[in-house]
Structure formats: C-alpha cells, structure tokens
Amino acid sequence: MNTKAQQTVSREDLMRFLDGEVTPQERVAIEGQLEASSELRREFAIFRSMKEELQDLSFAVEGDDSVWGRIRSRITSPVGWGLTVTGFLGWAAYGTWSFVNSPSALLVKLTTGAVVIGVLVLLAQVIWDRYREFGSDPYRNVHR
C-alpha cells in the first residue's frame, strides 16, 4: 500500500501541498495518502524542514565592525581594483598590439575595430546613464 500511495503523490504535489497551492479535492486526497503511508510522511517531514530552514535564511549582509574588518576593507578593495585595472589595461594593450601587427587584411581590421568601438560606446552609454540615475534612484537604499 505504501508503494501505491507514493506513486500517486509526486514530490511536486507534496511541495504544492506544503505551500498551500492545491485544490480542496487534492488536499483531501494527499492528506489521506499521508495518513496511509509512513514513507510519504517521512518525505513530507523532510520537505517541511527544508522549507523552514530556507525561510530562516537571510540575505542581509552583516557588517564587520572590527578593527581588522575595517583594515581589510581599506586594503583589499584598492588592491583588488588596482590589479583588475592593471591586468585589463595590459591585456587590452597586448590584444591591440597583436591585432595591429597581425597579417589580416585591412578590411577585416577595420570592421573588427568598428565592432569593438561600437560595443565600447554602448557600454560607456549604459555606464553614463546609470551614473546619472544613481542620484535619483528611488530604490537605492532599499535592502531586503
């Protein structure tokens, strides 16, 4: 009897039942099958505990107000940005040098350059628009 009850109630049905998203007829049927099957009750208990644990999760970032936390944030952020910018500039310079000195045809170089410049212009426009909106963004200080 446990196998039959388990076959008629899927995991999706159990999750919908747990979330209260089933019709009254489905609810009565699932409750009856939960009473009849210990394996189904065990699986339902696992899903219920997972749901409770997930609801207790918080995405809020708690600040590190210790001395070492402030020192780490003052050192790692500039070092990280410095390494990122330096690496990107080096990569871009090498790529440009390789591209200019490649044996490709002039037309290929011009069209590729046009695509790259176009993408950079679009990216710059998006960054500029976001910068202008930042001061008047109504959701800037909204934290979940």
Backbone as JSON, one array per atom type, in Angstrom:
{
  "sequence": "MNTKAQQTVSREDLMRFLDGEVTPQERVAIEGQLEASSELRREFAIFRSMKEELQDLSFAVEGDDSVWGRIRSRITSPVGWGLTVTGFLGWAAYGTWSFVNSPSALLVKLTTGAVVIGVLVLLAQVIWDRYREFGSDPYRNVHR",
  "N": [[0.83, -1.19, 0.0], [2.03, 1.21, 0.65], [3.69, 1.71, -1.52], [1.89, 2.23, -3.58], [0.59, 4.54, -2.67], [2.72, 6.26, -2.62], [3.32, 6.42, -5.3], [1.16, 7.76, -6.38], [1.25, 10.3, -5.33], [3.27, 12.84, -6.14], [6.55, 14.36, -5.77], [6.38, 17.02, -6.44], [3.66, 17.44, -6.01], [3.61, 17.16, -3.23], [5.15, 19.38, -2.46], [3.57, 21.46, -3.46], [1.33, 21.03, -1.84], [2.43, 21.56, 0.65], [2.97, 24.26, 0.33], [0.44, 25.23, 0.19], [-0.92, 25.3, -2.23], [-2.76, 23.66, -3.47], [-5.85, 22.28, -4.69], [-8.99, 22.0, -2.9], [-9.95, 19.34, -3.21], [-7.64, 17.95, -4.0], [-6.15, 18.37, -1.72], [-7.54, 16.89, 0.26], [-7.19, 14.32, -0.8], [-4.38, 14.05, -0.73], [-3.89, 14.33, 2.01], [-5.16, 12.02, 2.93], [-3.55, 10.06, 1.76], [-1.16, 10.65, 3.01], [-1.73, 9.85, 5.61], [-1.9, 7.14, 5.2], [0.62, 6.29, 4.38], [3.76, 5.77, 5.66], [6.24, 6.28, 4.57], [5.7, 8.36, 2.81], [4.93, 10.3, 4.67], [7.38, 10.65, 5.95], [8.92, 11.74, 3.86], [7.46, 14.06, 3.45], [7.9, 15.34, 5.89], [10.62, 15.87, 5.67], [10.62, 17.69, 3.52], [9.13, 19.74, 4.72], [10.84, 20.54, 6.8], [13.02, 21.44, 5.28], [11.83, 23.62, 4.0], [11.28, 25.3, 6.18], [13.9, 25.82, 7.05], [14.92, 27.16, 4.81], [13.31, 29.42, 4.82], [14.25, 30.72, 7.0], [16.65, 31.73, 6.19], [18.74, 34.52, 5.56], [19.43, 37.27, 3.51], [20.69, 39.52, 4.11], [23.57, 41.42, 4.55], [25.79, 41.34, 7.09], [27.61, 43.81, 8.69], [31.15, 44.01, 9.21], [32.41, 45.21, 11.9], [34.79, 45.19, 13.24], [38.2, 46.03, 14.07], [40.06, 44.75, 12.4], [38.39, 44.09, 10.3], [37.78, 46.6, 9.21], [40.35, 47.4, 8.43], [40.96, 45.4, 6.58], [39.0, 45.93, 4.62], [39.81, 48.43, 3.76], [42.25, 47.88, 2.59], [42.02, 45.65, 0.82], [40.1, 46.35, -1.11], [41.15, 48.64, -2.68], [43.52, 47.39, -3.61], [42.53, 45.19, -5.02], [41.0, 46.51, -7.03], [43.08, 47.92, -8.26], [44.76, 45.85, -9.26], [42.95, 44.63, -11.0], [42.36, 46.68, -12.89], [44.95, 47.21, -13.87], [45.64, 44.7, -14.95], [43.61, 44.45, -16.91], [44.21, 46.64, -18.58], [46.78, 45.92, -19.45], [46.17, 43.52, -20.79], [44.44, 44.54, -22.78], [46.22, 46.25, -24.14], [48.14, 44.41, -25.12], [46.45, 42.84, -26.73], [45.62, 44.75, -28.6], [48.08, 45.44, -29.78], [48.79, 42.93, -30.87], [46.69, 42.63, -32.66], [47.03, 44.8, -34.43], [49.51, 44.18, -35.56], [48.99, 41.84, -36.86], [48.7, 39.59, -39.7], [46.31, 40.05, -41.05], [43.79, 41.2, -43.4], [43.25, 44.65, -44.31], [40.56, 45.45, -44.42], [39.3, 43.56, -42.78], [40.47, 44.21, -40.33], [39.49, 46.84, -40.0], [36.67, 46.46, -39.89], [36.44, 44.77, -37.66], [37.53, 46.44, -35.73], [35.58, 48.45, -35.8], [33.37, 47.09, -34.73], [34.29, 46.54, -32.12], [34.72, 49.15, -31.14], [32.12, 50.11, -31.32], [30.78, 48.46, -29.42], [32.12, 49.28, -27.11], [31.34, 51.98, -27.03], [28.56, 51.7, -26.62], [28.62, 50.42, -24.11], [29.82, 52.42, -22.57], [27.79, 54.34, -22.74], [25.71, 53.09, -21.32], [26.87, 52.94, -18.78], [27.18, 55.67, -18.24], [24.45, 56.53, -18.25], [23.5, 55.05, -16.08], [25.02, 56.18, -14.04], [24.03, 58.82, -14.03], [21.39, 58.32, -13.22], [21.74, 57.37, -10.67], [21.72, 59.23, -8.53], [19.02, 59.92, -8.3], [17.66, 57.56, -7.94], [14.96, 55.78, -6.77], [15.05, 53.37, -5.44], [17.48, 53.03, -4.27], [18.29, 52.87, -1.57], [17.0, 50.63, -0.63], [16.82, 47.71, 1.11], [16.77, 44.22, 1.33]],
  "CA": [[0.0, 0.0, 0.0], [2.91, 2.38, 0.67], [4.2, 2.0, -2.86], [0.82, 2.81, -4.38], [0.38, 5.92, -2.21], [3.88, 7.05, -3.01], [3.28, 6.61, -6.74], [0.1, 8.69, -6.78], [1.6, 11.65, -4.87], [4.64, 13.15, -6.56], [7.24, 15.35, -4.92], [5.82, 18.33, -6.77], [2.39, 17.54, -5.3], [3.89, 17.4, -1.82], [5.59, 20.77, -2.3], [2.38, 22.31, -3.64], [0.53, 20.84, -0.64], [3.13, 22.26, 1.71], [2.83, 25.7, 0.09], [-0.97, 25.59, 0.17], [-1.27, 25.6, -3.61], [-3.56, 22.57, -4.01], [-7.29, 22.45, -4.59], [-9.52, 21.26, -1.74], [-10.03, 17.91, -3.5], [-6.28, 17.42, -3.94], [-5.73, 18.42, -0.32], [-8.13, 15.74, 0.96], [-6.54, 13.11, -1.31], [-3.0, 13.98, -0.24], [-3.93, 14.06, 3.45], [-5.49, 10.59, 3.09], [-2.38, 9.25, 1.42], [-0.15, 10.86, 4.05], [-2.1, 9.0, 6.75], [-1.73, 5.74, 4.85], [1.98, 5.94, 4.02], [4.79, 6.31, 6.54], [7.31, 6.79, 3.7], [5.24, 9.65, 2.32], [5.02, 11.22, 5.83], [8.8, 10.95, 6.16], [9.33, 12.65, 2.81], [6.79, 15.34, 3.72], [8.6, 15.97, 7.02], [11.89, 16.39, 5.14], [10.3, 18.9, 2.75], [8.7, 20.79, 5.65], [12.03, 21.07, 7.5], [13.79, 22.23, 4.31], [11.12, 24.89, 3.79], [11.51, 26.13, 7.37], [15.29, 26.26, 7.05], [15.09, 28.14, 3.75], [12.64, 30.66, 5.19], [15.06, 31.37, 8.02], [17.84, 32.32, 5.58], [18.71, 35.96, 5.38], [20.38, 37.74, 2.52], [21.27, 40.76, 4.6], [24.99, 41.32, 4.84], [26.1, 41.97, 8.36], [28.9, 44.5, 8.6], [32.24, 43.61, 10.09], [32.83, 46.46, 12.52], [36.02, 45.03, 13.99], [39.34, 46.78, 13.55], [40.61, 44.01, 11.27], [37.44, 44.2, 9.19], [37.97, 47.91, 8.57], [41.66, 47.39, 7.77], [40.86, 44.54, 5.41], [38.22, 46.59, 3.58], [40.59, 49.55, 3.21], [43.39, 47.39, 1.83], [41.68, 44.73, -0.26], [39.36, 46.99, -2.2], [42.04, 49.32, -3.62], [44.45, 46.45, -4.23], [41.75, 44.44, -6.0], [40.73, 47.37, -8.19], [44.35, 48.21, -8.94], [45.17, 44.67, -10.03], [41.98, 44.42, -12.08], [42.55, 47.71, -13.92], [46.26, 46.98, -14.47], [45.54, 43.5, -15.78], [42.78, 44.73, -18.08], [44.94, 47.53, -19.48], [47.83, 45.11, -20.07], [45.52, 42.62, -21.73], [43.95, 45.34, -23.91], [47.38, 46.72, -24.9], [48.68, 43.27, -25.86], [45.49, 42.48, -27.77], [45.69, 45.78, -29.64], [49.36, 45.27, -30.46], [48.69, 41.7, -31.68], [45.73, 42.87, -33.73], [47.63, 45.72, -35.4], [50.63, 43.51, -36.22], [48.58, 40.57, -37.48], [48.73, 39.65, -41.17], [44.95, 40.12, -41.59], [43.53, 42.26, -44.38], [42.86, 45.93, -43.74], [39.11, 45.47, -44.27], [38.99, 42.76, -41.59], [40.87, 45.0, -39.17], [38.58, 47.97, -39.85], [35.35, 46.01, -39.44], [36.58, 44.3, -36.28], [37.7, 47.64, -34.91], [34.28, 49.12, -35.71], [32.54, 46.33, -33.78], [34.82, 46.75, -30.77], [34.45, 50.53, -30.75], [30.68, 50.2, -31.11], [30.44, 47.85, -28.14], [32.64, 50.15, -26.06], [30.48, 53.17, -26.97], [27.32, 51.29, -25.96], [28.92, 50.18, -22.7], [30.03, 53.73, -21.95], [26.48, 54.99, -22.63], [24.98, 52.45, -20.22], [27.51, 53.37, -17.53], [26.85, 57.08, -18.05], [23.04, 56.6, -17.87], [23.36, 54.54, -14.69], [25.62, 57.19, -13.16], [23.08, 59.93, -13.91], [20.22, 57.86, -12.47], [22.1, 56.96, -9.32], [21.3, 60.22, -7.55], [17.57, 59.99, -8.15], [17.11, 56.21, -7.92], [14.13, 55.63, -5.57], [15.31, 52.08, -4.78], [18.89, 52.97, -3.91], [18.5, 52.47, -0.16], [16.1, 49.54, -0.28], [17.53, 46.47, 1.43], [15.83, 43.13, 1.6]],
  "C": [[0.87, 1.26, 0.0], [3.41, 2.72, -0.71], [3.12, 2.66, -3.7], [0.59, 4.27, -3.98], [1.53, 6.81, -2.67], [3.86, 7.33, -4.52], [2.24, 7.66, -7.14], [0.38, 10.11, -6.32], [3.05, 11.91, -5.24], [5.27, 14.15, -5.6], [6.71, 16.75, -5.18], [4.48, 18.54, -6.07], [2.6, 17.81, -3.82], [4.32, 18.84, -1.57], [4.43, 21.73, -2.48], [1.48, 22.23, -2.42], [1.13, 21.62, 0.52], [2.99, 23.78, 1.57], [1.38, 26.15, 0.06], [-1.48, 25.92, -1.22], [-2.09, 24.49, -4.26], [-5.04, 22.91, -3.86], [-7.8, 21.69, -3.37], [-9.61, 19.75, -1.99], [-8.64, 17.27, -3.44], [-5.78, 17.37, -2.5], [-6.25, 17.21, 0.44], [-7.45, 14.45, 0.5], [-5.13, 12.97, -0.77], [-2.97, 13.7, 1.25], [-4.24, 12.59, 3.72], [-4.29, 9.71, 2.79], [-1.24, 9.46, 2.4], [-0.44, 10.0, 5.27], [-1.8, 7.53, 6.46], [-0.27, 5.34, 4.64], [3.0, 6.6, 4.95], [5.95, 6.88, 5.72], [6.95, 8.17, 3.16], [5.29, 10.69, 3.44], [6.47, 11.61, 6.09], [9.28, 11.96, 5.11], [8.71, 14.04, 3.01], [7.49, 16.07, 4.87], [9.94, 16.55, 6.56], [11.64, 17.68, 4.38], [9.91, 20.05, 3.67], [9.91, 21.38, 6.38], [12.9, 21.88, 6.55], [13.15, 23.59, 4.08], [11.36, 25.83, 4.98], [12.94, 26.66, 7.41], [15.53, 27.32, 5.98], [14.43, 29.47, 4.1], [13.44, 31.43, 6.24], [16.33, 32.01, 7.45], [17.67, 33.81, 5.41], [19.78, 36.34, 4.37], [21.04, 39.04, 2.95], [22.73, 40.52, 4.97], [25.25, 42.06, 6.14], [27.5, 42.58, 8.26], [29.9, 43.97, 9.61], [32.81, 44.89, 10.68], [34.11, 46.32, 13.33], [37.13, 45.85, 13.33], [39.91, 46.08, 12.32], [39.68, 44.06, 10.07], [37.59, 45.51, 8.45], [39.31, 47.97, 7.84], [41.59, 46.56, 6.49], [40.08, 45.24, 4.29], [38.97, 47.76, 2.97], [41.76, 49.1, 2.36], [42.94, 46.57, 0.62], [40.94, 45.4, -1.4], [40.28, 47.75, -3.16], [43.02, 48.37, -4.33], [43.72, 45.65, -5.32], [41.45, 45.27, -7.24], [42.0, 47.68, -8.97], [44.81, 47.06, -9.8], [44.23, 44.43, -11.22], [42.22, 45.41, -13.22], [43.89, 47.5, -14.63], [46.24, 45.77, -15.39], [44.73, 43.74, -17.04], [43.52, 45.62, -19.08], [46.07, 46.77, -20.18], [47.28, 44.16, -21.11], [45.05, 43.37, -22.98], [45.12, 45.83, -24.76], [47.98, 45.58, -25.72], [47.75, 42.87, -26.99], [45.52, 43.47, -28.92], [46.97, 45.64, -30.45], [49.33, 44.04, -31.38], [47.78, 41.92, -32.87], [46.33, 43.75, -34.83], [48.73, 45.02, -36.19], [50.26, 42.19, -36.87], [48.57, 40.71, -39.0], [47.34, 39.73, -41.81], [44.82, 41.29, -42.56], [43.04, 43.51, -43.67], [41.35, 46.0, -43.51], [38.67, 44.69, -43.03], [39.33, 43.55, -40.33], [39.91, 46.15, -38.93], [37.21, 47.54, -39.35], [35.4, 45.49, -38.01], [36.74, 45.47, -35.33], [36.39, 48.39, -34.74], [33.36, 48.42, -34.72], [32.99, 46.59, -32.36], [34.52, 48.16, -30.29], [32.96, 50.72, -30.5], [30.25, 49.62, -29.78], [30.93, 48.72, -26.99], [31.8, 51.42, -25.91], [29.16, 52.84, -26.27], [27.52, 51.06, -24.47], [29.11, 51.5, -21.96], [28.7, 54.46, -21.78], [25.68, 54.4, -21.48], [25.55, 52.89, -18.88], [27.15, 54.82, -17.24], [25.4, 57.25, -17.62], [22.84, 56.13, -16.44], [23.94, 55.54, -13.7], [24.67, 58.36, -12.96], [21.87, 59.56, -13.09], [20.52, 57.6, -11.01], [21.61, 57.95, -8.27], [19.82, 60.25, -7.31], [16.9, 58.62, -8.13], [16.28, 56.01, -6.66], [14.4, 54.33, -4.81], [16.75, 51.94, -4.3], [19.11, 52.46, -2.5], [17.59, 51.37, 0.29], [16.96, 48.29, -0.06], [16.51, 45.42, 1.78], [16.09, 42.56, 2.96]]
}
